[in-house]
């Protein structure tokens, strides 16, 4: 058995203050299993509370795919329902369908929506380093990240309606906020491939780089964030993410309170002191 075959399907490590999370199922187009999803949610939650983690990078193994969505074959839901039905003592009693009313709603709320929320709610900046095709929920996952760097060979596909499905994982919430409702509907209705250069033009991504430069640029950005004022980043992320769902009075009130709260941090005081003393600030993350 090769080394690759024995590797975990989700790799994670902390290096220079950066948590690297790597989808490691290139032969399955990096579709996310239920187990991977749960571990990613756990890792992102822990990153918020871990002072040693000051930035996060989500990326994937292999040259072709970042993520093609959830691996539906790994779902335990249908199997457990069918097993319960087969085990019913009264063979004459009606057996529940594999997907009873409410099944899909629960799957969304307890599944992909939880992962999207974990990215959005992570108190550390999250960078997506998109190495290849990202489709379906994979695109939702990338859109949820704070910054998106892509390899020039990468492409994005809102593939849902091409399969007769409705966009999930937060796509219908996230995409219009980046490109506007008309463009979002065009991408969702037709499901056409969006090359990296076009994704940059319409505002889906922050930067396009040569394929062999992706990991290096992602590391440079992440380590730059990891040396910065972590709490200020967390509060800034919170304000920006909430701004599009808030009225001006509420947004300004929250901003004022967050500024007050941030001024209790060591880094904010260091930033002001370094300005007055005309030196480079040294941030610790709290």
PALOMAR-161964 format. One record per residue (C-alpha): z, x negated, y; residue in one letter. Coordinates in Angstrom, 2 decimals, padded with zeros to 5 digits. Example, Ala and Ser with C-alpha at 12.3 -4.5 7.8 and 13.67 -1.06 7.14 Angstrom:
BEGIN
<pt zz="007.80" xx="-012.30" yy="-004.50" code="A"/>
<pt zz="007.14" xx="-013.67" yy="-001.06" code="S"/>
END
This chain:
BEGIN
<pt zz="000.00" xx="000.00" yy="000.00" code="X"/>
<pt zz="-000.95" xx="-001.38" yy="003.41" code="X"/>
<pt zz="001.47" xx="-001.92" yy="006.30" code="X"/>
<pt zz="-000.22" xx="000.88" yy="008.27" code="X"/>
<pt zz="000.40" xx="003.36" yy="005.46" code="X"/>
<pt zz="004.12" xx="002.60" yy="005.46" code="X"/>
<pt zz="004.58" xx="002.94" yy="009.22" code="X"/>
<pt zz="006.33" xx="006.02" yy="010.62" code="X"/>
<pt zz="004.08" xx="008.73" yy="012.00" code="X"/>
<pt zz="005.83" xx="008.44" yy="015.36" code="X"/>
<pt zz="006.60" xx="004.97" yy="016.69" code="X"/>
<pt zz="009.17" xx="004.43" yy="019.43" code="X"/>
<pt zz="010.77" xx="001.43" yy="021.06" code="X"/>
<pt zz="012.47" xx="000.49" yy="024.33" code="X"/>
<pt zz="011.05" xx="-002.57" yy="026.03" code="X"/>
<pt zz="011.88" xx="-003.78" yy="029.56" code="X"/>
<pt zz="013.41" xx="-000.44" yy="030.43" code="X"/>
<pt zz="010.41" xx="001.53" yy="029.14" code="X"/>
<pt zz="010.53" xx="003.94" yy="026.21" code="X"/>
<pt zz="007.20" xx="003.75" yy="024.38" code="X"/>
<pt zz="006.39" xx="006.78" yy="022.19" code="X"/>
<pt zz="003.26" xx="006.38" yy="020.08" code="X"/>
<pt zz="001.60" xx="009.07" yy="017.98" code="X"/>
<pt zz="000.69" xx="007.21" yy="014.80" code="X"/>
<pt zz="-001.60" xx="009.46" yy="012.76" code="X"/>
<pt zz="-005.05" xx="008.12" yy="013.70" code="X"/>
<pt zz="-006.59" xx="009.31" yy="010.42" code="X"/>
<pt zz="-005.49" xx="012.85" yy="011.32" code="X"/>
<pt zz="-006.83" xx="012.52" yy="014.90" code="X"/>
<pt zz="-003.20" xx="012.17" yy="016.01" code="X"/>
<pt zz="-002.50" xx="015.86" yy="015.54" code="X"/>
<pt zz="001.24" xx="016.42" yy="015.98" code="X"/>
<pt zz="003.34" xx="017.52" yy="013.02" code="X"/>
<pt zz="006.45" xx="019.67" yy="013.35" code="X"/>
<pt zz="008.61" xx="016.63" yy="012.53" code="X"/>
<pt zz="006.91" xx="014.53" yy="015.22" code="X"/>
<pt zz="007.37" xx="017.31" yy="017.75" code="X"/>
<pt zz="011.09" xx="017.56" yy="017.08" code="X"/>
<pt zz="011.56" xx="013.79" yy="017.30" code="X"/>
<pt zz="009.60" xx="013.61" yy="020.58" code="X"/>
<pt zz="011.78" xx="016.35" yy="022.08" code="X"/>
<pt zz="014.89" xx="014.47" yy="020.96" code="X"/>
<pt zz="013.64" xx="011.15" yy="022.35" code="X"/>
<pt zz="012.72" xx="012.64" yy="025.73" code="X"/>
<pt zz="016.11" xx="014.33" yy="025.99" code="X"/>
<pt zz="017.91" xx="011.11" yy="025.13" code="X"/>
<pt zz="015.81" xx="009.21" yy="027.67" code="X"/>
<pt zz="017.23" xx="011.36" yy="030.47" code="X"/>
<pt zz="020.79" xx="010.40" yy="029.57" code="X"/>
<pt zz="020.16" xx="006.76" yy="028.65" code="X"/>
<pt zz="020.55" xx="004.44" yy="031.64" code="X"/>
<pt zz="018.71" xx="001.72" yy="029.72" code="X"/>
<pt zz="015.55" xx="003.86" yy="029.79" code="X"/>
<pt zz="013.95" xx="004.08" yy="033.21" code="X"/>
<pt zz="010.39" xx="005.17" yy="032.37" code="X"/>
<pt zz="008.51" xx="006.64" yy="029.41" code="X"/>
<pt zz="004.97" xx="006.08" yy="028.10" code="X"/>
<pt zz="003.31" xx="008.53" yy="025.71" code="X"/>
<pt zz="000.31" xx="007.06" yy="023.91" code="X"/>
<pt zz="-001.39" xx="007.05" yy="020.50" code="X"/>
<pt zz="-002.64" xx="004.69" yy="017.82" code="X"/>
<pt zz="-006.29" xx="004.11" yy="017.10" code="X"/>
<pt zz="-009.35" xx="003.95" yy="019.35" code="X"/>
<pt zz="-010.66" xx="007.51" yy="019.02" code="X"/>
<pt zz="-007.98" xx="010.13" yy="019.62" code="X"/>
<pt zz="-004.97" xx="010.55" yy="021.88" code="X"/>
<pt zz="-004.02" xx="013.92" yy="020.42" code="X"/>
<pt zz="-005.99" xx="016.87" yy="019.08" code="X"/>
<pt zz="-003.14" xx="019.37" yy="019.16" code="X"/>
<pt zz="-000.60" xx="020.58" yy="016.64" code="X"/>
<pt zz="-001.16" xx="020.06" yy="012.92" code="X"/>
<pt zz="-000.87" xx="023.68" yy="011.76" code="X"/>
<pt zz="-000.85" xx="022.61" yy="008.13" code="X"/>
<pt zz="002.57" xx="021.04" yy="008.65" code="X"/>
<pt zz="004.17" xx="024.32" yy="009.75" code="X"/>
<pt zz="007.10" xx="025.37" yy="007.55" code="X"/>
<pt zz="007.01" xx="028.91" yy="008.94" code="X"/>
<pt zz="004.35" xx="030.54" yy="006.82" code="X"/>
<pt zz="005.51" xx="028.82" yy="003.65" code="X"/>
<pt zz="009.07" xx="030.05" yy="004.08" code="X"/>
<pt zz="007.94" xx="033.60" yy="004.75" code="X"/>
<pt zz="005.75" xx="033.68" yy="001.67" code="X"/>
<pt zz="008.49" xx="032.13" yy="-000.46" code="X"/>
<pt zz="010.95" xx="034.78" yy="000.73" code="X"/>
<pt zz="008.48" xx="037.52" yy="-000.08" code="X"/>
<pt zz="007.81" xx="036.16" yy="-003.57" code="X"/>
<pt zz="011.54" xx="035.92" yy="-004.23" code="X"/>
<pt zz="012.19" xx="039.58" yy="-003.38" code="X"/>
<pt zz="014.09" xx="041.25" yy="-006.21" code="X"/>
<pt zz="012.37" xx="044.61" yy="-005.81" code="X"/>
<pt zz="008.74" xx="044.06" yy="-006.65" code="X"/>
<pt zz="007.93" xx="047.56" yy="-005.50" code="X"/>
<pt zz="009.32" xx="046.99" yy="-002.00" code="X"/>
<pt zz="006.81" xx="046.13" yy="000.74" code="X"/>
<pt zz="006.53" xx="042.40" yy="001.31" code="X"/>
<pt zz="006.48" xx="041.05" yy="004.86" code="X"/>
<pt zz="003.14" xx="039.73" yy="006.11" code="X"/>
<pt zz="002.77" xx="035.99" yy="006.55" code="X"/>
<pt zz="002.63" xx="036.49" yy="010.34" code="X"/>
<pt zz="004.73" xx="039.53" yy="011.27" code="X"/>
<pt zz="004.86" xx="040.86" yy="014.82" code="X"/>
<pt zz="006.68" xx="038.35" yy="017.00" code="X"/>
<pt zz="005.76" xx="035.36" yy="014.83" code="X"/>
<pt zz="003.34" xx="033.77" yy="017.32" code="X"/>
<pt zz="005.68" xx="034.35" yy="020.25" code="X"/>
<pt zz="008.50" xx="032.57" yy="018.45" code="X"/>
<pt zz="006.19" xx="029.75" yy="017.43" code="X"/>
<pt zz="005.18" xx="029.19" yy="021.06" code="X"/>
<pt zz="008.69" xx="029.38" yy="022.50" code="X"/>
<pt zz="010.33" xx="027.21" yy="019.85" code="X"/>
<pt zz="007.35" xx="024.90" yy="019.36" code="X"/>
<pt zz="004.81" xx="023.52" yy="021.82" code="X"/>
<pt zz="006.43" xx="025.08" yy="024.88" code="X"/>
<pt zz="009.65" xx="023.20" yy="024.06" code="X"/>
<pt zz="007.76" xx="019.92" yy="023.91" code="X"/>
<pt zz="005.97" xx="020.61" yy="027.20" code="X"/>
<pt zz="009.30" xx="021.47" yy="028.81" code="X"/>
<pt zz="010.84" xx="018.29" yy="027.39" code="X"/>
<pt zz="008.19" xx="016.24" yy="029.24" code="X"/>
<pt zz="008.48" xx="018.23" yy="032.47" code="X"/>
<pt zz="012.29" xx="018.16" yy="032.40" code="X"/>
<pt zz="012.69" xx="014.50" yy="031.44" code="X"/>
<pt zz="014.57" xx="012.80" yy="034.26" code="X"/>
<pt zz="012.55" xx="009.63" yy="033.89" code="X"/>
<pt zz="008.89" xx="009.27" yy="034.98" code="X"/>
<pt zz="006.56" xx="009.98" yy="032.04" code="X"/>
<pt zz="003.15" xx="008.28" yy="031.86" code="X"/>
<pt zz="000.40" xx="009.41" yy="029.49" code="X"/>
<pt zz="-001.77" xx="006.49" yy="028.35" code="X"/>
<pt zz="-004.74" xx="008.40" yy="026.95" code="X"/>
<pt zz="-006.71" xx="006.20" yy="024.58" code="X"/>
<pt zz="-009.31" xx="008.69" yy="023.35" code="X"/>
<pt zz="-010.19" xx="012.34" yy="022.89" code="X"/>
<pt zz="-007.45" xx="014.77" yy="023.81" code="X"/>
<pt zz="-008.04" xx="018.39" yy="022.90" code="X"/>
<pt zz="-006.15" xx="021.65" yy="022.61" code="X"/>
<pt zz="-002.42" xx="021.11" yy="022.92" code="X"/>
<pt zz="-003.07" xx="017.39" yy="023.28" code="X"/>
<pt zz="-004.52" xx="018.14" yy="026.72" code="X"/>
<pt zz="-001.50" xx="020.31" yy="027.58" code="X"/>
<pt zz="000.76" xx="017.39" yy="026.65" code="X"/>
<pt zz="-001.15" xx="015.00" yy="028.91" code="X"/>
<pt zz="-001.17" xx="017.48" yy="031.80" code="X"/>
<pt zz="002.62" xx="017.78" yy="031.59" code="X"/>
<pt zz="003.08" xx="014.04" yy="032.20" code="X"/>
<pt zz="003.84" xx="012.75" yy="035.69" code="X"/>
<pt zz="001.05" xx="010.18" yy="035.70" code="X"/>
<pt zz="-002.05" xx="009.97" yy="033.50" code="X"/>
<pt zz="-003.99" xx="006.77" yy="032.84" code="X"/>
<pt zz="-007.08" xx="007.06" yy="030.62" code="X"/>
<pt zz="-009.49" xx="004.76" yy="028.85" code="X"/>
<pt zz="-013.04" xx="005.15" yy="030.14" code="X"/>
<pt zz="-014.20" xx="006.36" yy="026.70" code="X"/>
<pt zz="-011.61" xx="009.16" yy="026.65" code="X"/>
<pt zz="-012.45" xx="012.82" yy="027.14" code="X"/>
<pt zz="-010.54" xx="016.05" yy="027.60" code="X"/>
<pt zz="-011.38" xx="019.35" yy="025.91" code="X"/>
<pt zz="-009.86" xx="022.77" yy="026.54" code="X"/>
<pt zz="-011.01" xx="023.74" yy="023.07" code="X"/>
<pt zz="-008.98" xx="026.93" yy="022.61" code="X"/>
<pt zz="-011.57" xx="029.60" yy="023.45" code="X"/>
<pt zz="-014.19" xx="027.77" yy="021.37" code="X"/>
<pt zz="-011.98" xx="028.78" yy="018.44" code="X"/>
<pt zz="-011.28" xx="032.28" yy="019.77" code="X"/>
<pt zz="-007.79" xx="031.28" yy="020.89" code="X"/>
<pt zz="-005.81" xx="031.51" yy="024.12" code="X"/>
<pt zz="-004.73" xx="028.22" yy="025.77" code="X"/>
<pt zz="-001.14" xx="027.40" yy="024.87" code="X"/>
<pt zz="001.53" xx="024.80" yy="025.45" code="X"/>
<pt zz="001.51" xx="025.51" yy="029.18" code="X"/>
<pt zz="-002.18" xx="024.80" yy="029.88" code="X"/>
<pt zz="-002.74" xx="028.01" yy="031.85" code="X"/>
<pt zz="000.26" xx="027.09" yy="034.02" code="X"/>
<pt zz="-000.44" xx="023.37" yy="034.44" code="X"/>
<pt zz="-004.22" xx="023.11" yy="034.76" code="X"/>
<pt zz="-004.74" xx="025.49" yy="037.75" code="X"/>
<pt zz="-002.10" xx="023.56" yy="039.66" code="X"/>
<pt zz="-004.18" xx="020.41" yy="039.30" code="X"/>
<pt zz="-007.75" xx="021.67" yy="039.71" code="X"/>
<pt zz="-007.44" xx="025.19" yy="041.16" code="X"/>
<pt zz="-007.88" xx="028.54" yy="039.35" code="X"/>
<pt zz="-011.69" xx="028.68" yy="039.43" code="X"/>
<pt zz="-012.20" xx="025.23" yy="037.95" code="X"/>
<pt zz="-009.43" xx="025.83" yy="035.43" code="X"/>
<pt zz="-011.14" xx="029.00" yy="034.21" code="X"/>
<pt zz="-014.46" xx="027.17" yy="033.94" code="X"/>
<pt zz="-012.89" xx="024.47" yy="031.75" code="X"/>
<pt zz="-011.01" xx="027.04" yy="029.66" code="X"/>
<pt zz="-013.88" xx="029.54" yy="029.25" code="X"/>
<pt zz="-016.56" xx="027.04" yy="028.23" code="X"/>
<pt zz="-014.41" xx="024.38" yy="026.57" code="X"/>
<pt zz="-016.89" xx="021.67" yy="027.53" code="X"/>
<pt zz="-016.03" xx="018.00" yy="027.13" code="X"/>
<pt zz="-014.69" xx="016.43" yy="030.33" code="X"/>
<pt zz="-015.40" xx="012.68" yy="030.42" code="X"/>
<pt zz="-012.83" xx="010.35" yy="031.92" code="X"/>
<pt zz="-014.76" xx="009.83" yy="035.16" code="X"/>
<pt zz="-015.06" xx="013.60" yy="035.71" code="X"/>
<pt zz="-011.38" xx="014.08" yy="034.86" code="X"/>
<pt zz="-010.57" xx="011.60" yy="037.61" code="X"/>
<pt zz="-012.89" xx="013.31" yy="040.10" code="X"/>
<pt zz="-011.36" xx="016.76" yy="039.64" code="X"/>
<pt zz="-007.76" xx="015.52" yy="039.66" code="X"/>
<pt zz="-006.68" xx="015.73" yy="036.03" code="X"/>
<pt zz="-005.92" xx="012.01" yy="035.79" code="X"/>
<pt zz="-004.67" xx="009.28" yy="038.11" code="X"/>
<pt zz="-006.66" xx="006.28" yy="036.94" code="X"/>
<pt zz="-009.51" xx="005.34" yy="034.60" code="X"/>
<pt zz="-009.59" xx="001.84" yy="033.11" code="X"/>
<pt zz="-011.61" xx="-000.09" yy="030.55" code="X"/>
<pt zz="-010.56" xx="000.73" yy="027.00" code="X"/>
<pt zz="-009.10" xx="-002.71" yy="026.38" code="X"/>
<pt zz="-007.08" xx="-002.57" yy="029.62" code="X"/>
<pt zz="-005.30" xx="000.74" yy="028.94" code="X"/>
<pt zz="-002.10" xx="-000.59" yy="027.37" code="X"/>
<pt zz="-001.79" xx="-003.37" yy="029.93" code="X"/>
<pt zz="-002.18" xx="-001.04" yy="032.93" code="X"/>
<pt zz="000.21" xx="001.49" yy="031.39" code="X"/>
<pt zz="002.76" xx="-001.29" yy="030.87" code="X"/>
<pt zz="002.31" xx="-002.51" yy="034.45" code="X"/>
<pt zz="002.84" xx="000.98" yy="035.90" code="X"/>
<pt zz="005.77" xx="001.78" yy="033.60" code="X"/>
<pt zz="007.60" xx="-001.48" yy="034.23" code="X"/>
<pt zz="007.06" xx="-001.07" yy="037.95" code="X"/>
<pt zz="008.72" xx="002.35" yy="037.71" code="X"/>
<pt zz="011.44" xx="000.91" yy="035.48" code="X"/>
<pt zz="012.42" xx="-001.51" yy="038.25" code="X"/>
<pt zz="012.57" xx="001.23" yy="040.87" code="X"/>
<pt zz="015.16" xx="003.77" yy="042.07" code="X"/>
<pt zz="015.39" xx="005.93" yy="038.94" code="X"/>
<pt zz="017.48" xx="008.74" yy="040.41" code="X"/>
<pt zz="015.17" xx="009.03" yy="043.41" code="X"/>
<pt zz="012.24" xx="009.38" yy="040.99" code="X"/>
<pt zz="014.09" xx="012.07" yy="039.03" code="X"/>
<pt zz="014.87" xx="014.08" yy="042.17" code="X"/>
<pt zz="011.34" xx="013.64" yy="043.50" code="X"/>
<pt zz="009.93" xx="014.89" yy="040.18" code="X"/>
<pt zz="012.23" xx="017.90" yy="040.33" code="X"/>
<pt zz="011.21" xx="018.80" yy="043.88" code="X"/>
<pt zz="007.48" xx="018.42" yy="043.24" code="X"/>
<pt zz="007.52" xx="020.34" yy="039.95" code="X"/>
<pt zz="009.36" xx="023.24" yy="041.56" code="X"/>
<pt zz="007.44" xx="023.25" yy="044.84" code="X"/>
<pt zz="004.44" xx="025.25" yy="043.61" code="X"/>
<pt zz="006.69" xx="028.06" yy="042.40" code="X"/>
<pt zz="008.89" xx="028.19" yy="045.49" code="X"/>
<pt zz="008.70" xx="029.62" yy="049.01" code="X"/>
<pt zz="009.06" xx="027.32" yy="052.01" code="X"/>
<pt zz="012.63" xx="028.30" yy="052.88" code="X"/>
<pt zz="013.86" xx="027.73" yy="049.32" code="X"/>
<pt zz="011.91" xx="024.47" yy="048.98" code="X"/>
<pt zz="013.28" xx="023.08" yy="052.24" code="X"/>
<pt zz="016.82" xx="024.11" yy="051.33" code="X"/>
<pt zz="016.59" xx="022.42" yy="047.92" code="X"/>
<pt zz="015.08" xx="019.33" yy="049.53" code="X"/>
<pt zz="018.00" xx="019.03" yy="051.95" code="X"/>
<pt zz="020.54" xx="019.38" yy="049.15" code="X"/>
<pt zz="018.72" xx="016.86" yy="046.95" code="X"/>
<pt zz="018.58" xx="014.33" yy="049.80" code="X"/>
<pt zz="022.35" xx="014.76" yy="050.21" code="X"/>
<pt zz="022.90" xx="014.29" yy="046.47" code="X"/>
<pt zz="020.62" xx="011.26" yy="046.25" code="X"/>
<pt zz="022.52" xx="009.53" yy="049.05" code="X"/>
<pt zz="025.51" xx="009.29" yy="046.73" code="X"/>
<pt zz="023.53" xx="007.00" yy="044.42" code="X"/>
<pt zz="023.92" xx="003.24" yy="044.41" code="X"/>
<pt zz="020.15" xx="002.73" yy="044.71" code="X"/>
<pt zz="019.79" xx="004.88" yy="047.82" code="X"/>
<pt zz="022.49" xx="002.88" yy="049.57" code="X"/>
<pt zz="020.87" xx="-000.36" yy="048.35" code="X"/>
<pt zz="017.52" xx="000.80" yy="049.73" code="X"/>
<pt zz="018.98" xx="001.46" yy="053.18" code="X"/>
<pt zz="020.95" xx="-001.79" yy="053.15" code="X"/>
<pt zz="017.90" xx="-003.84" yy="052.16" code="X"/>
<pt zz="015.92" xx="-002.24" yy="055.00" code="X"/>
<pt zz="018.58" xx="-003.13" yy="057.53" code="X"/>
<pt zz="018.93" xx="-006.65" yy="056.13" code="X"/>
<pt zz="015.15" xx="-007.13" yy="055.83" code="X"/>
<pt zz="015.17" xx="-008.10" yy="052.17" code="X"/>
<pt zz="013.71" xx="-006.81" yy="048.94" code="X"/>
<pt zz="015.91" xx="-004.11" yy="047.34" code="X"/>
<pt zz="017.38" xx="-004.57" yy="043.88" code="X"/>
<pt zz="017.59" xx="-001.25" yy="042.04" code="X"/>
<pt zz="019.80" xx="-000.57" yy="039.04" code="X"/>
<pt zz="018.77" xx="002.97" yy="038.14" code="X"/>
<pt zz="021.86" xx="004.85" yy="039.27" code="X"/>
END
